[in-house]
């Protein structure tokens, strides 16, 4: 039995999955990150409501906002949780199959990241989607914990470490000590809300309607959180004029983009402040020394660390490669059985 189990483990090719609202990343043991694609699925809806998957990932994202009536480009994850179970399952199946190089007889053991504080029903939905996609065993790990491990924080030490993980759907703020989350706050304000704020700003100021992809491009090109030399940089934006109805082009500046992002950013700052207020005094003293670590794709927003430092008075640093921090943390857990038992739950 021991030899058989060893062979099974060798063949199983364990996977760690960061099932994000914006992107899905897959980490394989000894191979590193093997999948990094948008969490988007293009489906064709038949007359009887049946859905046929046409494309997943990058190919499907290219279709966002450009599909005919019968085809929909769906983002099945909303605010870090499953919004469309059937489509999420198809997406997971696709990414797992891609990770396994088409091998059908091997059933991997999978660790999946979930936002802190989601309900038992939502946890079960994630687990079932992975099991029905061909997993042998499914473990769930909370995103802030995975991010802290990926950022190489000393999570098992008796000292307080604060991680702020800004993803696509949620921002997770957590204080970690002795291998557990002492306090955590999750707000549904992150990359998607940043895009939405840019769409609303352009609509209100210029009477121009732009899509999600255009808003994301503006955020990547000009997004900033604090005044800097970049304020006068501009970007050409194309959309539909709401007054005349015809296509129109405008120039938008980095300063305007910062103005557009001010509301969602103040909500992120508020979540950090509330977490600091709720942190036990001894651990709060550690955070003064250790500072705040930023992870997730949203951490790449220019000057965000400067803004948080000004608003909290604490040192702020970016984790190494913030967008992959969570999945790399998950990957480290795959190699450490003791840590796996300590930081994951297997329902």
BAMAR-491893 format. One line per 8 residues: their letters; for each residue x, y, z of N, C-alpha, C. Coordinates in steps of 0.1 Angstrom, whole numbers. Example, Ala and Ser with C-alpha at 12.3 -4.5 7.8 and 13.67 -1.06 7.14 Angstrom:
<rs>
AS> 132/-57/78/123/-45/78/132/-33/78 ~ 128/-22/71/137/-11/71/129/0/79 $
</rs>
This chain:
<rs>
XXXXXXXX> 8/-12/0/0/0/0/9/13/0 ~ 20/12/8/29/24/9/35/26/-5 ~ 40/16/-12/46/17/-25/36/23/-35 ~ 23/17/-34/13/22/-43/10/37/-41 ~ 9/41/-28/6/55/-25/18/64/-30 ~ 30/59/-29/42/67/-34/41/69/-49 ~ 37/58/-56/36/59/-70/25/68/-74 ~ 13/67/-67/2/76/-69/6/91/-67 $
XXXXXXXX> 13/94/-56/18/107/-54/27/112/-65 ~ 35/103/-70/45/107/-80/37/111/-93 ~ 27/103/-96/19/105/-108/9/117/-106 ~ 5/120/-94/-6/129/-92/-4/143/-97 ~ 9/148/-97/12/161/-102/3/172/-95 ~ 5/174/-82/-3/183/-74/-3/197/-80 ~ -15/204/-78/-16/217/-84/-21/227/-73 ~ -17/239/-74/-22/250/-66/-29/260/-75 $
XXXXXXXX> -41/264/-72/-49/273/-81/-53/285/-74 ~ -50/297/-80/-55/309/-75/-67/313/-85 ~ -79/309/-80/-91/311/-89/-96/325/-87 ~ -90/334/-94/-93/349/-92/-104/354/-100 ~ -109/365/-96/-120/372/-103/-115/377/-117 ~ -103/382/-117/-98/387/-130/-89/376/-137 ~ -81/369/-130/-72/359/-136/-71/347/-128 ~ -69/335/-135/-67/323/-129/-52/318/-131 $
XXXXXXXX> -46/315/-120/-32/311/-121/-31/297/-116 ~ -23/288/-122/-21/275/-118/-6/272/-116 ~ -2/267/-104/11/264/-100/13/249/-99 ~ 22/243/-106/24/228/-105/37/225/-98 ~ 37/215/-90/49/211/-82/61/209/-92 ~ 72/215/-88/85/213/-96/84/220/-110 ~ 73/226/-114/72/232/-127/69/247/-126 ~ 65/252/-114/62/266/-112/49/270/-118 $
XXXXXXXX> 47/282/-122/34/287/-127/33/283/-142 ~ 23/275/-144/22/269/-158/9/275/-165 ~ 0/282/-158/-11/288/-164/-13/302/-157 ~ -15/312/-166/-18/325/-161/-27/332/-171 ~ -40/330/-170/-49/335/-180/-61/342/-174 ~ -68/350/-182/-80/357/-176/-91/347/-173 ~ -99/350/-162/-110/342/-158/-122/345/-166 ~ -122/342/-179/-133/346/-188/-136/334/-196 $
XXXXXXXX> -149/331/-198/-154/320/-207/-164/325/-217 ~ -161/322/-230/-171/325/-240/-180/314/-242 ~ -193/316/-241/-203/305/-242/-214/308/-253 ~ -218/298/-260/-229/300/-269/-242/294/-263 ~ -252/303/-262/-264/299/-255/-274/294/-266 ~ -279/281/-264/-288/275/-274/-302/280/-271 ~ -312/275/-279/-326/279/-278/-332/274/-265 ~ -327/263/-260/-333/258/-247/-325/262/-235 $
XXXXXXXX> -316/271/-237/-308/276/-225/-295/269/-222 ~ -292/258/-231/-280/250/-228/-268/259/-233 ~ -257/257/-225/-245/265/-228/-234/256/-234 ~ -228/261/-245/-217/254/-251/-205/263/-250 ~ -194/258/-243/-182/266/-242/-174/267/-255 ~ -172/279/-259/-165/282/-272/-150/285/-270 ~ -147/292/-259/-133/296/-256/-131/299/-241 ~ -119/298/-237/-116/300/-222/-103/308/-222 $
XXXXXXXX> -102/317/-212/-90/324/-209/-88/336/-219 ~ -75/337/-224/-71/349/-232/-80/350/-244 ~ -83/339/-251/-91/339/-263/-105/344/-260 ~ -111/340/-249/-124/345/-245/-124/360/-241 ~ -113/364/-235/-112/379/-230/-112/388/-243 ~ -106/383/-253/-106/391/-266/-120/394/-271 ~ -129/385/-267/-143/386/-272/-152/396/-263 ~ -146/400/-251/-154/408/-242/-160/421/-249 $
XXXXXXXX> -173/422/-248/-179/434/-254/-180/434/-269 ~ -176/423/-276/-176/422/-290/-184/411/-296 ~ -192/404/-288/-199/392/-292/-212/395/-298 ~ -217/386/-308/-231/387/-312/-241/382/-301 ~ -254/384/-303/-264/381/-293/-263/367/-287 ~ -260/357/-296/-261/343/-291/-248/339/-283 ~ -237/347/-284/-225/343/-278/-222/353/-266 ~ -219/348/-254/-216/357/-243/-202/354/-238 $
XXXXXXXX> -195/365/-235/-182/363/-228/-185/366/-213 ~ -184/355/-205/-188/356/-191/-176/355/-182 ~ -176/363/-171/-166/362/-161/-174/355/-149 ~ -172/342/-148/-179/334/-138/-176/337/-124 ~ -165/344/-121/-162/347/-107/-165/362/-105 ~ -173/365/-95/-176/379/-91/-173/381/-76 ~ -165/392/-74/-161/395/-60/-155/383/-53 ~ -147/376/-61/-139/365/-55/-147/352/-52 $
XXXXXXXX> -160/352/-56/-167/339/-54/-174/335/-67 ~ -179/323/-67/-185/317/-79/-199/324/-81 ~ -200/330/-93/-213/336/-96/-221/327/-106 ~ -213/319/-114/-220/309/-123/-212/296/-122 ~ -219/287/-114/-212/274/-110/-209/266/-123 ~ -218/264/-132/-216/256/-144/-204/261/-152 ~ -204/274/-154/-193/280/-163/-180/279/-155 ~ -180/281/-142/-167/280/-134/-162/266/-135 $
XXXXXXXX> -171/256/-134/-167/242/-135/-160/240/-149 ~ -166/245/-160/-160/243/-173/-146/250/-174 ~ -145/262/-168/-133/269/-168/-122/261/-160 ~ -126/256/-148/-116/248/-140/-112/236/-147 ~ -121/229/-153/-118/217/-161/-108/220/-172 ~ -110/231/-179/-101/235/-190/-87/238/-184 ~ -86/245/-173/-73/249/-168/-66/237/-162 ~ -73/228/-155/-67/216/-149/-62/207/-161 $
XXXXXXXX> -71/205/-171/-67/196/-182/-54/202/-189 ~ -54/215/-191/-42/222/-197/-30/220/-188 ~ -32/220/-175/-20/218/-166/-15/204/-165 ~ -24/194/-168/-21/180/-168/-16/175/-181 ~ -14/184/-191/-10/180/-204/-19/169/-210 ~ -32/170/-207/-41/161/-213/-41/147/-207 ~ -34/145/-197/-33/131/-190/-47/128/-183 ~ -53/118/-187/-67/115/-181/-66/106/-169 $
XXXXXXXX> -56/97/-168/-56/88/-157/-51/93/-144 ~ -45/105/-144/-40/111/-132/-49/121/-126 ~ -52/119/-113/-61/128/-106/-53/136/-96 ~ -51/149/-98/-43/157/-89/-49/160/-76 ~ -40/163/-66/-44/169/-54/-43/184/-56 ~ -54/191/-52/-54/205/-55/-57/214/-43 ~ -49/225/-42/-52/235/-32/-57/248/-40 ~ -69/253/-35/-75/264/-41/-76/276/-31 $
XXXXXXXX> -72/288/-36/-73/300/-27/-88/305/-27 ~ -92/309/-16/-106/315/-14/-105/328/-6 ~ -113/337/-8/-113/350/0/-116/346/14 ~ -111/354/24/-113/351/38/-128/356/40 ~ -135/348/48/-148/352/52/-160/348/43 ~ -157/340/33/-168/336/24/-176/325/31 ~ -189/323/27/-198/315/35/-194/300/32 ~ -200/291/41/-198/277/39/-203/272/26 $
XXXXXXXX> -215/278/21/-221/274/9/-211/277/-3 ~ -205/289/-2/-195/293/-13/-183/284/-12 ~ -178/281/0/-167/272/1/-170/258/-6 ~ -182/253/-3/-186/240/-8/-187/241/-24 ~ -192/252/-29/-193/254/-43/-179/253/-50 ~ -169/260/-44/-155/259/-49/-150/245/-49 ~ -152/239/-38/-147/225/-36/-153/215/-46 ~ -167/216/-47/-174/207/-57/-170/210/-71 $
XXXXXXXX> -168/222/-75/-163/226/-88/-150/219/-91 ~ -141/219/-82/-128/213/-84/-129/198/-84 ~ -137/192/-75/-138/177/-75/-144/172/-88 ~ -154/179/-93/-161/175/-105/-152/178/-117 ~ -142/186/-115/-132/188/-126/-121/178/-127 ~ -121/169/-117/-111/158/-118/-101/158/-107 ~ -103/165/-96/-94/165/-85/-96/153/-76 ~ -84/148/-71/-85/136/-62/-88/141/-48 $
XXXXXXXX> -82/152/-43/-84/158/-30/-84/173/-32 ~ -92/180/-24/-93/194/-26/-90/201/-12 ~ -81/210/-11/-78/217/1/-81/232/-2 ~ -86/239/8/-89/253/6/-80/261/15 ~ -74/272/10/-66/281/17/-70/295/16 ~ -71/303/27/-75/316/26/-65/325/19 ~ -69/334/10/-60/342/2/-50/350/9 ~ -54/357/20/-43/364/28/-32/355/33 $
XXXXXXXX> -36/343/37/-25/334/42/-16/330/31 ~ -22/326/19/-14/322/8/-5/334/3 ~ -10/346/3/-3/358/-1/9/360/9 ~ 7/358/22/17/360/32/28/350/30 ~ 25/337/27/35/327/25/42/330/12 ~ 35/335/2/42/338/-11/51/350/-10 ~ 48/359/0/56/371/2/68/368/12 ~ 69/355/16/80/351/25/79/357/39 $
XXXXXXXX> 67/360/43/66/365/57/67/354/67 ~ 73/356/79/75/346/89/61/342/96 ~ 52/336/89/38/334/94/37/325/106 ~ 47/316/108/46/308/120/52/314/133 ~ 59/325/131/65/332/143/54/339/151 ~ 57/341/164/48/348/173/49/363/171 ~ 48/368/159/49/382/157/38/386/146 ~ 34/399/147/23/403/138/28/408/124 $
XXXXXXXX> 22/403/114/25/407/100/12/411/93 ~ 12/422/87/0/426/79/2/425/64 ~ -7/418/58/-7/417/43/-20/423/38 ~ -18/431/27/-30/436/20/-29/431/6 ~ -39/422/2/-40/415/-10/-51/422/-19 ~ -47/429/-29/-57/436/-38/-58/429/-51 ~ -69/422/-52/-71/413/-64/-80/420/-74 ~ -88/412/-81/-97/417/-91/-111/421/-85 $
XXXXXXXX> -115/412/-76/-129/414/-70/-129/419/-56 ~ -118/414/-48/-118/418/-34/-104/423/-29 ~ -104/431/-19/-92/435/-12/-92/428/2 ~ -82/420/5/-81/413/17/-70/419/26 ~ -74/423/38/-64/429/47/-64/419/59 ~ -52/414/62/-51/404/73/-39/406/81 ~ -41/403/94/-29/403/104/-27/388/107 ~ -15/384/105/-11/370/107/-1/368/118 $
XXXXXXXX> -3/358/126/7/354/136/5/340/140 ~ 16/333/143/16/319/147/8/310/137 ~ 9/312/125/3/303/114/-12/305/113 ~ -17/316/119/-32/318/118/-35/332/115 ~ -47/335/110/-52/348/108/-58/354/121 ~ -52/364/127/-57/370/139/-69/379/137 ~ -68/387/126/-79/395/122/-78/397/107 ~ -90/397/101/-90/399/86/-103/407/82 $
XXXXXXXX> -101/415/72/-112/423/67/-112/422/52 ~ -124/418/46/-124/417/32/-134/427/27 ~ -130/435/17/-139/445/11/-140/442/-4 ~ -152/443/-9/-154/440/-24/-151/452/-32 ~ -139/457/-30/-134/469/-38/-120/465/-42 ~ -117/464/-55/-104/460/-60/-103/464/-75 ~ -95/457/-83/-93/460/-97/-106/463/-105 ~ -116/455/-103/-128/457/-111/-135/470/-107 $
XXXXXXXX> -135/473/-94/-141/486/-90/-133/498/-95 ~ -120/496/-96/-111/506/-102/-116/509/-116 ~ -118/498/-124/-122/499/-138/-136/506/-139 ~ -145/502/-130/-158/507/-130/-158/522/-127 ~ -150/526/-118/-149/540/-115/-143/549/-126 ~ -134/543/-134/-129/550/-146/-140/551/-157 ~ -148/540/-158/-159/541/-168/-169/552/-164 ~ -173/552/-151/-182/562/-147/-177/577/-148 $
XXXXXXXX> -164/578/-145/-158/592/-146/-158/597/-160 ~ -154/588/-170/-153/592/-184/-167/595/-189 ~ -177/587/-184/-191/589/-188/-196/602/-183 ~ -193/605/-171/-198/618/-164/-192/630/-170 ~ -178/630/-171/-171/642/-175/-171/644/-190 ~ -170/633/-198/-169/635/-213/-181/630/-220 ~ -191/625/-213/-203/619/-220/-199/609/-230 ~ -189/601/-226/-183/590/-235/-185/577/-228 $
XXXXXXXX> -190/567/-236/-192/554/-230/-180/545/-235 ~ -173/539/-225/-162/530/-228/-165/517/-222 ~ -158/506/-227/-160/493/-222/-150/489/-211 ~ -152/477/-205/-143/472/-195/-129/471/-199 ~ -126/466/-211/-113/464/-215/-105/478/-217 ~ -113/488/-222/-107/501/-224/-103/507/-211 ~ -113/505/-201/-110/511/-187/-98/504/-181 ~ -97/491/-183/-85/484/-178/-72/489/-184 $
XXXXXXXX> -72/492/-197/-61/497/-204/-57/511/-199 ~ -67/519/-196/-64/533/-190/-58/531/-176 ~ -63/522/-168/-58/519/-155/-43/515/-155 ~ -40/506/-164/-26/501/-166/-17/512/-171 ~ -22/519/-180/-13/530/-186/-11/542/-177 ~ -22/547/-171/-22/559/-164/-25/558/-149 ~ -30/547/-144/-35/545/-131/-24/549/-120 ~ -28/558/-111/-19/562/-100/-27/566/-88 $
XXXXXXXX> -21/566/-77/-28/568/-64/-23/581/-57 ~ -12/587/-62/-6/598/-54/0/608/-64 ~ -1/621/-62/5/631/-72/20/628/-74 ~ 23/628/-87/37/626/-91/40/633/-104 ~ 52/631/-109/56/637/-122/48/633/-134 ~ 41/621/-132/33/615/-143/20/622/-145 ~ 16/632/-137/3/637/-137/-2/642/-151 ~ 8/648/-159/4/654/-171/5/644/-183 $
XXXXXXXX> 8/631/-180/8/621/-191/-6/619/-195 ~ -8/616/-208/-21/614/-213/-22/601/-222 ~ -35/597/-224/-38/585/-231/-50/588/-240 ~ -49/583/-253/-61/585/-262/-71/574/-259 ~ -83/579/-257/-94/570/-254/-105/571/-264 ~ -109/559/-269/-120/558/-279/-132/552/-273 ~ -144/558/-277/-157/552/-272/-168/557/-279 ~ -180/556/-274/-192/561/-281/-198/573/-274 $
XXXXXXXX> -199/584/-282/-205/596/-277/-219/594/-272 ~ -222/597/-260/-236/595/-255/-246/606/-260 ~ -241/617/-265/-250/627/-270/-253/625/-284 ~ -242/624/-292/-244/622/-307/-246/608/-311 ~ -241/599/-303/-242/584/-306/-231/579/-315 ~ -223/588/-320/-212/583/-329/-199/580/-322 ~ -190/573/-328/-177/571/-321/-169/584/-319 ~ -162/585/-308/-155/597/-305/-142/594/-298 $
XXXXXXXX> -132/603/-299/-119/601/-293/-116/613/-283 ~ -111/610/-271/-107/621/-262/-93/618/-257 ~ -87/627/-250/-74/625/-243/-77/626/-228 ~ -72/616/-220/-74/617/-206/-60/617/-199 ~ -59/624/-188/-46/626/-181/-45/617/-169 ~ -33/614/-164/-31/606/-153/-37/612/-140 ~ -37/626/-140/-43/633/-129/-58/630/-128 ~ -65/630/-140/-79/627/-140/-82/612/-136 $
XXXXXXXX> -73/603/-140/-75/589/-136/-74/588/-121 ~ -64/595/-115/-63/595/-100/-76/600/-94 ~ -81/610/-99/-94/616/-94/-105/605/-95 ~ -105/598/-106/-115/587/-108/-114/576/-98 ~ -101/573/-94/-99/562/-85/-99/566/-70 ~ -102/579/-67/-101/583/-53/-111/576/-44 ~ -123/574/-49/-133/568/-40/-130/554/-37 ~ -128/545/-47/-124/531/-43/-111/530/-35 $
XXXXXXXX> -102/539/-38/-89/538/-30/-91/542/-15 ~ -100/552/-13/-103/556/1/-110/544/9 ~ -118/536/1/-124/524/8/-113/514/12 ~ -103/512/3/-92/503/6/-84/508/19 ~ -81/521/19/-74/527/30/-82/526/43 ~ -96/527/42/-104/526/54/-104/512/59 ~ -103/502/50/-103/488/55/-90/485/62 ~ -79/491/57/-66/490/64/-66/496/78 $
XXXXXXXX> -72/508/79/-72/515/91/-81/508/102 ~ -92/502/97/-101/494/106/-94/482/111 ~ -86/475/102/-79/464/106/-68/467/117 ~ -61/479/115/-51/483/124/-57/486/138 ~ -69/492/138/-76/495/150/-81/482/158 ~ -84/472/150/-89/459/157/-77/450/160 ~ -65/453/156/-54/444/159/-50/445/174 ~ -48/434/181/-43/434/195/-30/443/196 $
XXXXXXXX> -29/450/207/-18/460/209/-4/454/206 ~ -1/442/211/12/436/210/15/433/195 ~ 5/429/188/8/426/173/8/439/166 ~ 1/449/170/1/463/164/15/468/165 ~ 22/466/176/36/471/179/45/464/168 ~ 43/451/166/51/444/156/49/450/142 ~ 37/454/138/34/459/125/41/473/123 ~ 43/480/134/50/493/133/65/490/128 $
XXXXXXXX> 70/479/133/84/475/129/84/468/116 ~ 75/459/114/75/450/101/68/457/89 ~ 60/467/92/53/474/81/42/466/75 ~ 36/471/64/25/465/56/31/460/43 ~ 27/448/39/31/442/27/20/442/17 ~ 22/447/5/11/447/-5/13/436/-16 ~ 2/429/-18/2/418/-28/-10/419/-38 ~ -10/411/-48/-21/411/-57/-19/421/-69 $
XXXXXXXX> -26/419/-80/-24/427/-91/-27/442/-89 ~ -36/445/-80/-39/459/-76/-28/467/-70 ~ -18/459/-64/-7/465/-57/2/472/-67 ~ 1/468/-80/9/474/-90/5/489/-94 ~ -6/493/-89/-11/507/-91/0/517/-87 ~ 5/525/-96/16/534/-93/13/543/-81 ~ 23/544/-72/23/553/-60/13/548/-49 ~ 7/536/-50/-2/532/-40/5/530/-27 $
XXXXXXXX> 17/525/-27/25/523/-14/27/537/-7 ~ 29/547/-16/32/561/-10/19/566/-3 ~ 7/564/-10/-5/568/-4/-8/561/9 ~ -7/548/10/-9/540/22/0/544/33 ~ 13/547/29/23/551/39/19/565/45 ~ 14/574/37/10/587/42/-3/586/51 ~ -12/577/47/-25/576/55/-24/568/68 ~ -14/559/68/-13/551/81/0/555/89 $
XXXXXXXX> 10/561/83/22/564/90/31/552/92 ~ 28/541/85/36/529/86/44/526/74 ~ 55/519/75/63/515/64/55/506/55 ~ 56/507/42/48/499/32/58/494/21 ~ 57/481/18/65/475/8/57/466/-1 ~ 62/464/-13/55/455/-23/61/441/-22 ~ 53/431/-22/58/417/-23/65/415/-36 ~ 74/406/-37/80/402/-50/69/397/-59 $
XXXXXXXX> 69/403/-71/59/400/-82/45/398/-76 ~ 39/409/-72/26/409/-65/15/401/-71 ~ 13/401/-85/2/393/-91/3/378/-89 ~ 15/373/-87/16/358/-86/19/354/-72 ~ 19/364/-62/22/361/-48/13/350/-42 ~ 0/351/-45/-10/341/-39/-7/327/-44 ~ -6/325/-57/-4/312/-62/10/306/-58 ~ 20/315/-57/33/310/-53/33/305/-38 $
XXXXXXXX> 25/312/-30/23/308/-16/16/295/-15 ~ 6/293/-24/-1/280/-24/9/269/-28 ~ 17/272/-38/27/262/-43/36/258/-32 ~ 41/267/-23/50/264/-12/43/254/-3 ~ 30/256/-1/22/248/9/22/233/3 ~ 22/232/-10/21/218/-16/33/210/-12 ~ 45/216/-9/57/209/-6/59/207/9 ~ 50/213/17/52/212/31/40/206/38 $
XXXXXXXX> 40/193/41/28/186/46/23/192/60 ~ 33/196/69/29/202/82/22/215/80 ~ 27/223/71/22/236/68/8/234/62 ~ 7/224/53/-6/221/46/-17/219/56 ~ -14/211/67/-24/208/77/-27/220/85 ~ -17/229/87/-19/240/96/-27/251/90 ~ -25/254/77/-31/266/70/-43/263/61 ~ -45/250/58/-57/247/49/-68/240/56 $
XXX> -79/239/50/-91/232/55/-95/222/44 ~ -99/210/48/-103/200/38/-117/196/42 ~ -127/201/35/-141/198/38/-146/186/31 $
</rs>
